[in-house]
Amino acid sequence: MKLTRQVAFSSGHRYWLPHLSEAGNRALFGAWASPYNHGHNYVLEVTVSGRVDDRHGMVVNIKDIDDVLKDRVVSRYDQKSLNDEVDEFKGRSTSTEFIALTIRDILKPVLPNEVRLENVRVYENPLLFVDAGEGEEVRLTRVYEFAASHRLDVPSLSLDENVGLFGKCNNAAGHGHNYILEVTVSGTPDATTGMIADLGTIDKVVEDEVVGRYDHKHLNEDIPEFKGVNPTTEVVTRMIWRRLNGKLPAMLQNVLVRETARNIFEYSGEDE
């Protein structure tokens, strides 16, 4: 059984290493470099696993998890400058990747004995989060949005057959969605920057290959790769994978598309 507990803390940090010159910091961190702090309302999710104890019906007492998170993370990080006031980050990058790995390493030896730490997820903001499981590799997820319309229609089938299959989604003029796209890449953080890849580069590739290409378009009519293809969100999700795979500055791990709050599709290249 897995259990996930969520807490939050607010911290300031900066991408600026004191042993480097201004030119060195700007060369290393690019647009993110600044000698001044900026802040985030971080959200931390800690997932543990264990057996359900038949005596009380729990994997672990959540209060015990909360006590550890409050003592080892929240009380030490909340309302603090990570670079200046938290020992493990002094002279070290405060990237979200390093924060997730550091919290994982802090929690591992102090969690209750009856559970195993499975994953630490740190949200820098709702559009960026990092997962740290085993080892030094982390997964970074970036969230995007695009609005597009499509018509579910199989060209080789008759109108009656298409209506039978897709109902109102076969509407001749199409229908639209505000798609939410999650792109997850994985890698080992650079020892100096603490990052697995430059976010600006990730954003540009996703913008060029997907968001800027699909946003405010009719997928059937405007997008060449969907000509003569039924653009279900399964097909769209797989096509996004294909357009991004090999072009990002880190290993593409996963693509997730939320068509609606109730329709979510995920692809990791299984059919490639």
C-alpha positions as CSV (number, residue, x, y, z in Angstrom):
1,M,0.0,0.0,0.0
2,K,1.2,3.5,-0.8
3,L,0.4,6.6,1.1
4,T,1.2,10.2,0.0
5,R,1.3,13.1,2.4
6,Q,1.4,16.7,1.3
7,V,2.9,19.7,3.1
8,A,3.9,23.2,2.0
9,F,6.6,25.7,2.8
10,S,7.6,29.1,1.5
11,S,11.3,29.8,0.8
12,G,13.5,32.3,-1.0
13,H,16.4,31.2,-3.1
14,R,18.7,32.5,-5.9
15,Y,20.7,31.0,-8.7
16,W,24.0,32.6,-7.8
17,L,27.1,30.8,-6.5
18,P,29.3,32.9,-4.2
19,H,32.6,31.5,-5.4
20,L,31.9,32.5,-9.0
21,S,32.1,35.9,-10.6
22,E,29.1,37.7,-12.0
23,A,30.1,36.7,-15.5
24,G,30.6,33.1,-14.3
25,N,27.2,33.0,-12.7
26,R,25.4,34.5,-15.7
27,A,27.2,32.1,-18.0
28,L,26.2,29.2,-15.8
29,F,22.5,30.1,-15.0
30,G,21.6,32.3,-18.0
31,A,18.3,34.0,-17.6
32,W,17.9,32.5,-14.1
33,A,21.0,34.2,-12.7
34,S,20.5,36.9,-10.1
35,P,22.4,37.9,-6.9
36,Y,18.9,38.6,-5.3
37,N,16.4,36.1,-3.9
38,H,13.1,35.3,-5.4
39,G,10.5,33.1,-3.6
40,H,8.2,30.2,-4.1
41,N,5.3,28.5,-2.3
42,Y,6.7,25.0,-2.6
43,V,4.5,22.0,-2.2
44,L,6.1,18.8,-1.0
45,E,4.5,15.4,-1.6
46,V,6.1,12.4,0.2
47,T,5.1,8.9,-0.9
48,V,5.8,5.9,1.4
49,S,4.8,2.3,1.1
50,G,4.2,-0.5,3.6
51,R,1.8,-3.2,4.8
52,V,-1.6,-2.4,6.2
53,D,-1.5,-3.2,9.9
54,D,-4.5,-5.3,10.8
55,R,-4.5,-4.0,14.3
56,H,-5.4,-0.4,13.3
57,G,-6.0,-0.5,9.6
58,M,-3.2,1.9,8.7
59,V,0.1,1.7,6.9
60,V,1.5,4.2,9.3
61,N,0.1,6.8,11.6
62,I,0.0,10.0,9.5
63,K,0.8,12.0,12.6
64,D,4.2,10.3,12.7
65,I,4.8,11.2,9.1
66,D,3.7,14.8,9.8
67,D,6.0,15.1,12.8
68,V,9.0,14.1,10.7
69,L,8.1,16.5,7.8
70,K,7.5,19.4,10.2
71,D,10.7,18.8,12.1
72,R,13.1,18.0,9.3
73,V,11.7,20.1,6.4
74,V,9.0,22.6,7.1
75,S,10.4,24.1,10.3
76,R,13.9,24.4,8.7
77,Y,12.9,25.6,5.3
78,D,9.7,27.7,5.8
79,Q,10.2,31.5,5.6
80,K,13.9,31.0,5.1
81,S,16.5,31.9,2.4
82,L,17.7,28.5,1.3
83,N,21.0,29.8,0.1
84,D,21.8,31.7,3.4
85,E,20.0,29.9,6.2
86,V,19.9,26.2,5.4
87,D,23.2,24.5,5.9
88,E,22.8,21.9,3.1
89,F,22.4,24.5,0.5
90,K,25.2,27.0,1.4
91,G,27.5,27.3,-1.5
92,R,25.4,24.9,-3.5
93,S,22.7,25.3,-6.2
94,T,19.1,25.5,-4.9
95,S,17.5,24.0,-8.0
96,T,14.3,22.2,-7.5
97,E,16.1,19.0,-8.6
98,F,18.7,19.4,-5.7
99,I,15.9,20.4,-3.2
100,A,14.0,17.2,-4.1
101,L,17.1,15.0,-3.8
102,T,18.2,16.7,-0.5
103,I,14.8,16.2,1.1
104,R,14.7,12.6,0.0
105,D,18.1,12.0,1.6
106,I,17.1,13.8,4.8
107,L,13.9,11.8,5.2
108,K,15.1,8.3,4.3
109,P,16.8,7.5,7.7
110,V,14.2,9.2,9.9
111,L,10.9,7.9,8.6
112,P,9.0,5.4,10.7
113,N,10.5,1.9,10.4
114,E,7.3,0.3,9.1
115,V,7.4,2.3,5.8
116,R,9.7,2.6,2.8
117,L,10.2,6.0,1.1
118,E,9.1,5.6,-2.5
119,N,9.2,9.1,-3.9
120,V,9.6,12.8,-3.1
121,R,7.9,15.3,-5.3
122,V,8.6,19.0,-5.0
123,Y,6.4,21.5,-6.8
124,E,8.2,24.8,-7.4
125,N,4.9,26.1,-8.8
126,P,1.9,24.4,-10.5
127,L,3.7,24.3,-13.8
128,L,7.0,22.8,-12.7
129,F,7.7,19.8,-10.4
130,V,10.4,17.3,-9.7
131,D,10.3,13.7,-8.6
132,A,13.2,12.0,-6.8
133,G,13.0,8.2,-6.2
134,E,16.0,5.9,-6.0
135,G,19.4,6.9,-7.2
136,E,20.6,10.3,-8.4
137,E,18.4,10.5,-11.4
138,V,15.3,12.7,-11.1
139,R,12.3,13.4,-13.3
140,L,11.3,16.9,-14.1
141,T,7.8,17.8,-15.3
142,R,6.8,20.9,-17.1
143,V,3.2,21.8,-17.7
144,Y,1.7,23.6,-20.7
145,E,-1.7,24.4,-22.2
146,F,-3.1,24.7,-25.7
147,A,-6.6,25.1,-27.1
148,A,-7.5,23.1,-30.2
149,S,-10.5,21.6,-31.9
150,H,-10.8,18.2,-33.5
151,R,-13.4,16.0,-35.1
152,L,-13.4,12.3,-34.2
153,D,-14.0,10.7,-37.6
154,V,-12.6,7.6,-39.3
155,P,-12.4,8.4,-43.1
156,S,-12.9,4.8,-44.1
157,L,-16.2,4.5,-42.3
158,S,-19.6,5.8,-43.3
159,L,-21.3,8.7,-41.6
160,D,-23.7,6.4,-39.7
161,E,-20.8,4.3,-38.5
162,N,-18.8,7.3,-37.3
163,V,-21.8,8.7,-35.5
164,G,-22.4,5.3,-33.9
165,L,-18.8,5.2,-32.7
166,F,-18.3,8.8,-31.6
167,G,-21.7,10.4,-31.2
168,K,-21.6,14.2,-30.8
169,C,-17.8,14.1,-31.0
170,N,-18.3,13.4,-34.8
171,N,-19.9,16.9,-35.2
172,A,-18.9,18.0,-38.7
173,A,-17.7,21.4,-37.5
174,G,-15.6,19.8,-34.7
175,H,-15.4,20.6,-31.0
176,G,-12.7,22.0,-28.8
177,H,-10.7,21.4,-25.7
178,N,-8.3,23.3,-23.4
179,Y,-5.7,20.6,-23.4
180,I,-3.2,20.5,-20.5
181,L,0.1,18.9,-21.5
182,E,2.7,17.5,-19.1
183,V,6.1,16.8,-20.5
184,T,8.4,14.7,-18.2
185,V,12.2,14.4,-18.8
186,S,14.7,12.6,-16.7
187,G,18.4,12.8,-15.9
188,T,21.1,13.3,-13.3
189,P,21.5,16.9,-12.1
190,D,24.6,18.8,-13.1
191,A,26.9,18.9,-10.1
192,T,27.2,22.7,-10.3
193,T,23.9,24.0,-11.6
194,G,21.8,21.4,-9.9
195,M,19.7,21.1,-13.1
196,I,19.2,18.3,-15.5
197,A,18.4,20.6,-18.4
198,D,17.8,24.2,-19.2
199,L,14.1,25.0,-18.8
200,G,14.3,27.7,-21.4
201,T,15.4,25.1,-24.0
202,I,12.7,22.7,-23.0
203,D,10.1,25.4,-23.3
204,K,11.3,26.5,-26.7
205,V,11.3,22.9,-28.1
206,V,7.8,22.3,-26.7
207,E,6.6,25.6,-28.1
208,D,8.1,25.0,-31.5
209,E,7.0,21.4,-31.8
210,V,3.6,21.3,-30.1
211,V,2.1,24.3,-28.3
212,G,2.7,26.9,-30.9
213,R,1.9,24.4,-33.7
214,Y,-1.4,23.1,-32.2
215,D,-2.7,26.1,-30.3
216,H,-6.0,27.6,-31.7
217,K,-5.9,25.1,-34.6
218,H,-8.4,22.6,-36.0
219,L,-6.2,19.4,-35.7
220,N,-8.0,17.6,-38.6
221,E,-7.8,20.6,-41.0
222,D,-4.7,22.6,-40.0
223,I,-2.1,20.1,-38.9
224,P,-0.4,18.0,-41.6
225,E,0.3,15.0,-39.3
226,F,-3.4,14.5,-38.6
227,K,-4.5,14.6,-42.3
228,G,-6.5,11.4,-42.9
229,V,-6.0,10.3,-39.3
230,N,-8.6,10.2,-36.6
231,P,-7.1,12.6,-34.0
232,T,-8.3,11.0,-30.8
233,T,-6.4,12.3,-27.8
234,E,-4.7,8.9,-27.7
235,V,-3.3,9.6,-31.2
236,V,-2.5,13.2,-30.3
237,T,-0.6,12.1,-27.2
238,R,1.4,9.6,-29.1
239,M,2.1,12.2,-31.8
240,I,3.3,14.7,-29.2
241,W,5.8,12.1,-27.9
242,R,7.1,11.5,-31.5
243,R,7.5,15.2,-32.1
244,L,9.5,15.7,-28.9
245,N,11.5,12.5,-28.6
246,G,15.1,13.1,-29.3
247,K,14.8,16.9,-29.5
248,L,14.8,17.8,-25.8
249,P,18.0,18.5,-23.8
250,A,17.2,15.6,-21.5
251,M,15.7,12.1,-21.9
252,L,12.0,12.2,-22.6
253,Q,10.3,10.0,-20.0
254,N,6.6,10.6,-20.4
255,V,3.9,12.7,-22.1
256,L,0.5,13.2,-20.4
257,V,-2.4,15.0,-22.0
258,R,-5.5,16.1,-20.0
259,E,-8.3,16.5,-22.6
260,T,-10.8,17.2,-19.8
261,A,-10.8,16.8,-16.0
262,R,-12.0,13.2,-16.5
263,N,-10.1,12.2,-19.7
264,I,-6.4,11.8,-19.2
265,F,-4.0,10.1,-21.6
266,E,-0.4,9.1,-20.9
267,Y,2.3,7.7,-23.2
268,S,5.9,6.6,-22.7
269,G,6.9,5.4,-26.1
270,E,5.8,1.8,-25.6
271,D,4.8,1.3,-29.3
272,E,7.9,3.0,-30.8
